[in-house]
Amino acid sequence: MKEDGIEDRSKATTQILDELAIDAHVQVRSSDELTAEVHGATAEEDKKRSAKKHHPLRRRSDFRTVRKAPRSLTITPWQLLHAMGLGAAVSRQGAGRGLAEHWGSLRYSQALEQNHGQYLKLSSEGRDLLRFYKATQSGEIGAGFASLLAEAIARSHYPDHLVSIIPADIALKAGWPKLGTGDGPRPEALQRRPHFFVEAWRPGQPSKVLLLASKGTHSSVHQVYKQLSNASAHVESVHIGPYGSVPYLLIGTEIPSKESLVLHALEAPGMTALKPAAGKPGADLDLVLNRGNLMADAVKYEDGSAETLPGFHVVPEDFTWFNIVLARTAAAMLTAFTGGGKPTGQYLTTDQGRRHFQHESLARTGKMRDAAHSIHGIDFVGTDHIYRLNGVRVEAFSGLHASLYDHLRKGHVNEYRRHTYDLRDEWPQHSTAKKWNAVSIRADGTVMAIRLSDM
């Protein structure tokens, strides 16, 4: 029989876990006024740089109101943590290794709550975190919300496609290992890169690609304008096809201490399809990537002359190669989310971090892919993590549909994508499941679930 204190803590923790599965709304704002405010912030920043005799900052300035922008994004907090964890799974920041970092999203289990209108805002726990993790919190939460909104927008533009959100730094290292030129300090344009590639894909067709720069702030909306202005410089460093033609999204998350969260979004519309060169076959996503060694130069043609600038330029003859880069980096994210190890390493080049996934044991995660669960009658394979939430043992599970994982384990990205596309309308939408307090299943076949531990 449990003691009263333990019983009380278990009930309180159960309530926390249950609240992770409740739908909530996040406002989305995109307007001509926002566009004007960001242009104004750009002019102000350029004036300051000129006064300090700094070179003008290269930016994209062709952004505008987002077409088909939703008025709000409706998600559960657990879906946000799922998106954050998936985006971090293949990252190698600091001393972390792969999957060990994706569990860092769990620090936000108590950071958000609903107000009376069912809009998300920071909880008291989230405001306490703010004192210690202010910059980290705004960046990580901002990236999570931005990836979810970008996915929704891309799907509205390409309803018959699936969407992958791929960390740009990891993808770019497949072709530009040093992410710079020469041995000296990197040019400013190479230090500011988009945060994600948004890939809209359908088996047998060339992928469509957008750039995404995400920001987050605990400050006022005026800081959002400055951040989106800065984000316009991040997307300027990458060019796919003709210089300055690739579409992009700028998304800033406003995280007030007491009011509800707001997502501010702008876009440069258009379509960049990674079509193979004339007479060449389409991308074979099962091909192993070799280390690229491209120059970090972008070529801008204007008035009949060519100008070479620092940047990352994917020219049309490299579209097939880049299609493979995106697909295999996305595959690495999925296998890292299930537990990393050799199944992940096969999809990465040395510079992308292959060596960190050559061994089956990663920091703080114990055995990999040693967990299997049936959720809503679907078999998933992955890794679980036991930790304490307010002193109570909690189990979190991250995994991938067992058959889809088997495709990726064998290196069959083409088959994974065909199978996933066939399943696109069959995933259950329930945010809870038998024996689990909160569940999130994404269209890519990944699952993240949480419950009290019986261990």
MIRO-293184 format. One record per residue: x, y, z of N, C-alpha, C in turn. Coordinates in steps of 0.2 Angstrom, whole numbers, plus 5000, padded with zeros to 4 digits. Layout:
<atoms>
XYZXYZXYZ...
</atoms>
This chain:
<atoms>
500449945000500050005000500450065000500350114996500750174995500650225001501150255003501050305009500650365005500350405010499950465007500350505003500950525005501350575002501550544995501650484994501850454988501250454983500650434986500050434983499850494980499950554984499750614982500150644976500850624977501250644971501150604965500950544965500750504960500150534956499650554960499050584957499250654954499650694957499850754954500250744948500650694948501050684941500550654936500150614938499650584933499250644930499050694934498750754931499150794926499750794928500250834923500350794917500350724917500450684911499750694907499250694910498550694906498550764903498750814906498650884903499150884896499650844896500050844890499650824884499150784885498750764879498150804877498050864881497450904879497650954874497150954869497251004863497251074866497651114863497751184865497851224858497751294858497851334853498451384853498751394848499251444848499151494842499051564844498951614839499451614833499251624827499651634821499551704818500051744818499951814815500351824809500051844803500451854797500051904794500351964792499952024790500452074786500152114782500452164779500852214784500452224790500752264795501452224798501452164799502052124801502552134796502352134790502852144784503252204785502852264786503052324786503452334792503252304798503652314804504352284804504452224800505052194799505452234795505152254789505552304785505852364789505452394793505652444797506252424802506152364805506752344809507352334805507352314799507852304795508252374793507852424791508052484790508452514796508152504802508452534808509152494809509152434808509752394809510352414804510152424798510552444793510852514794510452554797510752624799511252614805511152574809511652564815512252534812512252484808512852454805513252504801512852544797513252594793513552644798513252664803513552714808514252684811514252614812514852584814515352564809515152584803515552564797515652494795515052454797515052384796514752374789514952324785514652304779513952294779513552314774512752294775512652224775512152204779512052134780511652104774511852054771511452024765510851994768510252014765509651984767509151964761508651924762508151924758507651974760507352004755506852054757506152044753506051994750505451974746504951944750504951944757504451914761503851954761503251914763502651944763502151904767501551924768501051884772501051804769500951764774500951694772500251674769500251644763499651624759499351564764498751564764498351504768498651504775498851554778499051554785498551534789498551484794498051474798497951524804497351534806497351584812497651564818497651494819497951464825498151394823498651374827498851304827498651264833498251214832497951174837498351104838498751104844499151044845499051024853499350974855499450954862500150974864500250994870500951004872501450944870501150884871501550824869501750814862501350844858501550844851502150894850502150954853502650994853503350964855503350924861503850894864504150844859503650804855503850754850504250794845503950844842504350884837505050904839505050934845505750954848506250904848505950844851506450784852506650754845506250754840506350724833506950774830506850834831507350884828507950884831508050864837508650864841509050794841508650744839508950674839509550664836509650694830510250684826510750744827510650784832511050844833511650814838512250854837512850844841513050904845512650944848512851004851513150984858513651024860513951014866514250944867514250914873514450844874513950794873513350814871512850764870512950724864512550664864512650624858511950594856511750624850511150594847510550594852510350534853509650524856509650554863510250554866510350584873510050654873510150694868509850764867509150764866508850714863508150724861507750714868507950684873507650674879507650744883508050794881508050854884507350894883506950874878506350904877505850894883506050834887505650824893505650874898506150914898506250964903505651014902505251014897504751064896504051024897504050974900503450934902502950974906503251024910502751064914502851134912503151154907503251224905502651264902502151224899501651254896500951234899500451284899499851264901499351304897498651284898498151324894497851384898497651434895497251484899496551464898496051514900495351494900495151484893495451514888495251514881495551454878495951414881496251354878496851374874497151434875497751454872498351434876498851414873499451394877499851454879500151454886500551504889501051474893501551504895501951484900501651464907501851414910501551394917502051424922501851424928502351444933502951414933502951344931503551304931503951334925503651354919504051374914504351444915503951484919504251554921504851544926504851494930505451474934506051454930505851414925506451394920506751454917506351504915506551564912507151594915507151594922507751624925508451594923508351524922509051494921509151474914508651464910508651444903508351484898508351554899507951594895508151594888508751594886508951594879508851524876509051474880508951404878508151394877507751404882507051394881506751424875506851494874506551524869506751494862507351474862507651444855507351374854507351334859507051264858506351264857505951304861505251304860505051334854505451394852505351424846505451374840505951334840506051294835505551234834505251214840504751164840504151194837503951254839503251274836503351294829503951324827504151344820504051274815504351224818504351164813503651134812503251144818502551124817502151164812502251234813501851274809502151274802502751264801503051254794502751194790502751144794502451074792501751084789501351124794500651134792500551184786500951234785500951274779501151234773501651194773501951164768501351114765501051074770500551034768499951064765499851124767499251164764499451184756500051194755500351204748500351144744500551084747500651024744500250974747499550974747499150924751499250854749499550834743499650764741500350744743500750784747501450764749501450754757501950724759502150714766502750764767502850784773503350844774503850824779504450834778505050824783505350884785505550894791505850954793506550934795507050964792507750934792508250984795508550974800509051024802509551044797509651104795510051134790510751124791510951134797511751124798511951054797511551004799511750934798511750914790511250944787511150924779511750964776511851024777512351064774513051034774513250994780513850964781514050914776513450884773513550834768513950854762513950924760514250954755514751004756514651034762515151084764515351074771515851024771516050994778516251044783516651104781516851144786516351204787515851214783515351264783515751334783516251344779516651404778517151404773517551454772518051454767518651474770519251434768519851454771519951434778520451454781520651444788520551494793520351554790520251614794519551614797519351674800518651684802518151674796517551644797517051634792516751694791516551714784516151774782515551774786515251834787514651834791514051794788514051794781513551764778513551684779514151654781514151584782513951574789514051624794513851614801513051614802512751644797511951644798511651604793511451544795511151494790510451484793509951454788509351444790509351384795508851374799508851324804508651254801508151254796507851194794507751204786507851144783507551134776506851104777506351124774505651094774505651064767505550994767505550954761504850924761504450944755503850914754503950854749503850794750503950744746503450694744503550664739503050604737503450554733503350494734503750444731503750444723504350444720504350444713504350514710504350564714504350634711504850674715505150724711505650774714505350804720505750814726505550844731505450924730505050954734504951024734505251054741505651104740506051124746505951204748505851214754505851284757506351284762506551344764507051364769506651384775506851374781506451394787506951424792506851484794507251514799506851534805506951504811506551514817506851554822506451584826506751624831506251624837506451644843505951644849506251694854505751724857505951774862505451774868505751794874505251804880505151884880505451924876505351994876504652014872504652084870504052104867504052094860503452114857503352094850503852134846504152194848504652234845505252194844505452144849505952104848505852054842505252034842505051984836505252014830505052084829505152114822505952114821506352124826507052124825507352054823507052004827507251934826507051914819506451934816506251914810506751944804506852004806507352044801508052004801508251984807508851944807508751884804508251844804508051784801508151794793507951854791507951864783508751854781509151864785509851864784510051784784509751744788509951674789509751644782509151654779508951624773509251644767509651704768509951724762510651684760510851644765511551614764511451554760510851524759510751464755510351474749510551454743510251464737510151394733509551384731509451324727509151344720509551324715509351354708509651424708509251464704509451534703509551574709510051614710510151654716509551684718509351684725508851714728508151694726508051634723507451614721507051554725507451524730507151474734506651504739506051474739505551504744505751494751505451524756505651524763505151544768505251524774504751544779505151574785504951634788505251664794504751654799504851624805504351614810504651634817504351674820504551694827504051684832504251654837503851634843503851684848503351714850503351764855503051724862503451724867503351684873503351734879502751764880502651814886502651774892502851814898502851774904502151754906501651794905500951784907500451774902500551804896500051804891500151744887499651724882499751664878500251674872500551624870501051624865500751644858501151674854500951694847501551674842501351654837501851634831501751684826502251724824502251774819502651744813502351744807502551714801502551754795503051744791503151774784503451724779503351744773503551694768503751734762504251694758504351714751504051654747503451664744503151604741503551584734503351524732503651504726503751424727504051394722504251324722504851314719505251274723505951244720505851174721505851144715505751074714506451044712506650994715507350964714507350914708507150944702507150904696507750874694507850814692508450794689508650834682509250834681509450864674509150824669509050854663508750824657509150764655508750714655509050644652509350604658509350634664509550594670509050564674509150504677508650474681508550514688507950494691507750524697508250504703508150534708508550524714508450454717508950414718508950344721509150354728508650354733508750374740509150324743509250264740509650214744510350214743510550264739511350274737511650304743512250274745512650294751512950364749512950414753513250474752513950474753514350504749515050514750515150584752515750594755515950664758515950704752515550764752515650814747516150864749516350904745516850954746516751014742516151044742515951104738516251164741516351214737516551284739515951314742516051354747515551394750515451464746515251454740515151514736514451514732514151564732513551574728513651624723513351604717513451644711512851684709512951754709512351794708512451824701511951814697511951844690511551904690511751964688511352024687511652064682511252094678511452134672511952104668511952044666512352014662513051994665513152004671513851994674513651944680514251914682514151864688514551884694514251884700514651904706514651844711515251824713515351764718515351794725514851764729514751784736514851724741515051734747515051684752514251654753514251594752513551564753513551484751512951454752512951384750512451384744512751364738512351364732512251294729511651274729511451204725511251224718511651204714511551224707511151164704510751174698510351124695510651054694511251054692511550984691511650944697511650984703511650944709511050934713510450944709509850934713509650864715509850814710509750744712510150724718510850754718511250734724510950764731510650834730510350864736509750834738509350804734508750764735508950704740509450674738509750614742509950634749510350694749510550724755509950734760509450764758508850784762508550714764508450674760508050604762508450564767509150564766509550524770509650554777509750624777509750654783509150644787508550654784507850634787507850564790508150514786508150444788508550444795509150474795509550474801509150504807508750554806508350584811507950534814507550494810507050444812507450384816507950364813508350304817508650334823508850394823509150414829508650424835508050444832507450454837507250384840507350324837507250264839507850234844508450264843508950234847509650244844509750274838510350294836510750224834511350224835511850174833511950164826512150104824512350094817511850104812511150094813510650114808510650184806510850224811510850294810511550314806512050284808512750304806512750294798512450244796512450224788512150284784511750324787511450384783511850444783512350454787512750514788513450504785513750564783514450564781514850574788515550574787515950584793515850654796515750704791515650764794515050784797514550744795513850744798513750714804514350674806514350644813514250574813514450534808514350464807514750424813515350454815515650414820515350414827514950464828514550464834513950414835513850384829513350334829513550264827514250254828514550194826514450134831514350164837514250114843513550114845513350064848512650054850512450084857512950114861512750144867512950214867512450254868512550324868512450354875512750414876512750444883512050444886511950424892511350434896510750394894510850344889510250314886510250244887510850214889510850134890510750104884510350044884510250004878509850034873509950024867509650054862509150014858508550034857508049994853507849934857507849934863507649874867506949874870506549924867505849924869505449914863504849884864504349874859503649874862503249914859502549924862502049924856501449904858500849904853500449964856500350014852499950074853499450084848498850084850498250084845498350024840498549964843498649904839499149914834499649964834500149964829500849944833501249904830501849884833502449934832502749964837503250014837503849984840504449994838505049984841505450044842505850044848506150104850506550094856506550154860506950164866506550194871506550174877506250204883506750244888506450284891506850324896506450334903506750304908506450314914506750374918506350414921506650474925506150494930506250534934505850564939505550624938504850634938504550694938504250714944504450764948504250774954504250724959504850684958504950624963504650564961504150564956503850504954504150474947504250404947504550374941504050374935504350404930503950414923504350374918503950344913504250314907504050354901504550374897504450394890504750354885504350344880504550294874504550334868505050324864505150354857505250294852504850294847504950234842504750254835504750204831504550204824504150144823503650144819503250094816503750034814503649974817504149924816504349904809503849904805503949884798504349944794504150004796504550064793505250064796505350044802506050044805506449994801506149934800506449874797506749904790506349944786506549964780507250004781507150054786507750104787508350064790508250014794508749974797509149944791508849924786509149894780509449944775509350004776509550054771509050064766508450044766507950054761507550114761507850174760507450234761506850234755507050214749506450214744505850174747505950114750505450074752505050104758505550134762505250174768504750224766504950264761504550324759503850294755503950244751503350214748502850194753503150154758502650124763502350174767502750224769502450284774501950324770502050334763501550364759500950334759500950264758500350224758499950224765500350234770500050234777499750304779499850354775499750424777499050444780498550404778497850414780497650374785498050324788497850274792498150284800498450334801498750344808498150374812498150344818497650364823497750434826497250474827497350544829497250554836497150494840497050504847497650524851497550564856498150594860498350554866497950504867498050454873497950384870498150334874498050264872498050224878497850164877497750114883498450114886498450124893499150114897499550174896499450224892499850284891499450344892499750394896499350454897499350504891499950504887499950554882500350514876500050524870500350494864500350534858500850534854500950574848501150534843500850524837501050484832501050534826501650534822501750584817501650544810501550584805501450554798502050514796502650524799503250494797503350424800502850404804502850344808503150344814503350394817503650394824503150404829503250384835502850384841503250414847502950454851503150474857502650464862502750424868502250414873502550414880502050434884502350444891501750414896502050384902501550364907501950354914501650344919501950324925502250254925502850254927503250194927503050144932502950074930502850024935503449994938504050014936504649984938504850004945
</atoms>
